[in-house]
Amino acid sequence: MRRAPLLLPALLVARGLLAGSIGMTEEAALARAFPGQTPQRRVVELNPEEVTLLEKASRSKLPSPKVTLFEVLNGGEVQGRAYLDQHVVRTMPETLLTVVDADGKVRMVLLLQFQDHPDYVPRDRWLKTIEGKPLDDQLAAGRAVPRVTGSTMTVDAALAAVRRALALDALLRSRK
């Protein structure tokens, strides 16, 4: 009977390890996204009209009108952009960095933070299926991107973040 009180703390520690944060640092993600380059961090405050346009184009709610992005400039021209999207999947935070190429397609998606159970983490192999995709009706689970059995909420949240990044990229390009 004396072992039972010790069992609960052991289970709680194990649960904490299983539900721990998975991902990479912002610096590591940016180094992978832009090797040998130094991206500049920018925070953009969207006005209410832009928020409405972005939400309509991405078909998802924007977590905040303040958006963090990174730009690589060469001679004053934007050579590449990456968008940081922090959102909640189920009840736990997830952070993705979506790198967009010059023609408005996804170049890469990197997982920076995922604090839910590891069974639900978006795998690199699945994230690679998003590469090369533009913002259109095909950018959805079961269309141009495969579904993942048992991870529907994770897939939907990741695709919503990518759609927001692509919509934001189109909006920023149209500002110039």
C-alpha positions, -999 to 999 in steps of 0.1 A, spaced: 0 0 0 29 24 5 37 23 -32 4 38 -43 12 74 -31 45 72 -51 27 60 -82 7 92 -87 37 116 -88 55 92 -112 25 93 -135 22 130 -134 59 134 -142 55 110 -171 25 129 -184 44 161 -182 72 146 -203 48 133 -228 30 166 -232 62 186 -233 71 212 -259 83 198 -292 99 219 -319 129 242 -325 140 277 -315 131 307 -336 168 312 -344 172 275 -356 141 278 -377 153 311 -393 187 296 -400 171 266 -417 147 289 -437 173 314 -448 207 297 -446 236 322 -445 212 352 -445 201 375 -417 163 380 -418 149 412 -402 121 408 -377 91 430 -383 58 434 -365 29 446 -387 -3 460 -372 -32 453 -394 -61 477 -395 -97 463 -391 -103 463 -428 -71 443 -435 -80 419 -407 -114 413 -423 -98 408 -458 -72 384 -444 -97 363 -425 -119 361 -455 -90 351 -478 -76 326 -453 -110 313 -441 -98 314 -406 -97 338 -376 -66 358 -371 -52 352 -336 -41 389 -334 -40 420 -356 -3 422 -347 16 398 -370 53 389 -367 72 383 -399 108 380 -410 122 395 -443 154 390 -461 163 420 -481 189 425 -508 193 461 -521 161 471 -505 141 444 -523 124 416 -504 141 383 -513 121 361 -489 95 363 -461 85 340 -432 55 344 -410 53 334 -374 18 321 -364 11 313 -327 -23 296 -322 -40 270 -300 -47 234 -310 -73 219 -288 -61 236 -256 -23 238 -261 -1 263 -280 14 256 -314 38 279 -333 46 275 -370 69 295 -393 57 295 -429 82 306 -454 67 320 -486 86 323 -519 85 353 -543 55 340 -562 33 336 -532 37 298 -527 48 279 -496 85 272 -496 86 255 -463 67 251 -430 86 246 -397 73 237 -363 87 258 -336 64 248 -307 39 221 -300 29 215 -264 2 189 -269 7 151 -268 35 139 -292 10 116 -309 -6 147 -325 25 166 -335 26 175 -373 54 154 -387 80 169 -411 69 145 -438 34 158 -437 46 195 -435 65 189 -467 33 181 -485 23 217 -481 54 230 -499 48 246 -533 12 252 -526 -5 286 -533 -35 300 -515 -64 285 -532 -93 261 -526 -71 231 -530 -50 241 -499 -71 219 -476 -69 185 -459 -81 158 -483 -75 179 -514 -39 190 -522 -28 181 -487 -33 146 -471 -54 141 -440 -38 125 -410 -59 100 -391 -62 109 -355 -48 144 -359 -76 162 -376 -75 192 -353 -37 196 -357 -39 194 -395 -67 219 -396 -49 243 -373 -16 240 -393 -34 246 -426 -52 276 -412 -19 291 -401 -4 285 -436 -34 300 -452 -31 331 -430 6 334 -439 -2 332 -476 -31 357 -473 -9 380 -453 19 377 -478 -5 387 -507 -18 416 -486 17 429 -479 27 425 -516 -4 445 -526 5 473 -502 36 482 -523 
